[in-house]
Amino acid sequence: MRNSLLWVLLVLVLLLGAASWFGHGKPTEVTDLPWQVERLPEGASRVFGVTLGRTTARELDQRLHSVPRVALFESSNGHLSLEAYYGTLTLGMFEARLEVTLDASAGTLRAFAASAIARQPTVTGAWRMELTEQTVHEALGLPIVGITYVPRVRYDVDLALKSFGKPATRIEVADGQTYWLYPDRGLALLRHSDGRAMLHYVAPSAFPAVRARIEGMAGDYAKRG
């Protein structure tokens, strides 16, 4: 049902452009679609109106008219990451959950952790730290370096190929879970065998680190198998 709906929406995108072309001489531009990644000079990219590494969370707030929940996470190995969660939004023509990773120095992350007002465990084994109002204000001024987009619609293989094209590489990281890698766009698409998907965007210049992490996951999976 969801896949049928997406096919209908894809056709509507084409029809809207065609109708506008014949009616006014210019096609209607449908933006904020998950496959619309604009490659920029010097290994940069733009998606959903965000220039990765430059656009701040506050600027995205203004664009989306939405204020995120900002939190600091500490993984089981002590790695700190600063994230802003926007919840479920409609971007372009599709509904999805949106979360961004913010660029902060190691010193800034440690300072934020030291001033956190609460810590809660998560199901992944990481700790989620609640930040002070002042810290959240500072965090919103930091640039976005990663975007995680979880669409409501499901992507079977044919639909994923139709939407995103053939990936440069496919890497299986768990039973029924395969990453499709598009390094030139800075996109890693995680597909489950049931069609559920999670899309992770970084600047193409930062993609080697993402690929290395995914290959590490694949190596761990191979050892378990």
VENSULFEN-V611169 format. One record per helix or strand. SS is the DSSP state (helix for helix, strand for strand). FROM is the first residue (numbers start at 1). TO is the last residue. If there is no record, write none. Layout:
# VENSULFEN-V611169
((SS | FROM | TO) (SS | FROM | TO))
This chain:
# VENSULFEN-V611169
((helix | 2 | 24) (strand | 38 | 40) (helix | 41 | 43) (strand | 44 | 47) (strand | 50 | 51) (strand | 56 | 56) (helix | 57 | 64) (strand | 69 | 74) (strand | 80 | 91) (strand | 94 | 102) (helix | 106 | 114) (strand | 118 | 121) (strand | 127 | 130) (helix | 133 | 139) (strand | 143 | 151) (helix | 157 | 164) (strand | 169 | 174) (strand | 177 | 182) (strand | 187 | 192) (strand | 197 | 201) (helix | 204 | 224))
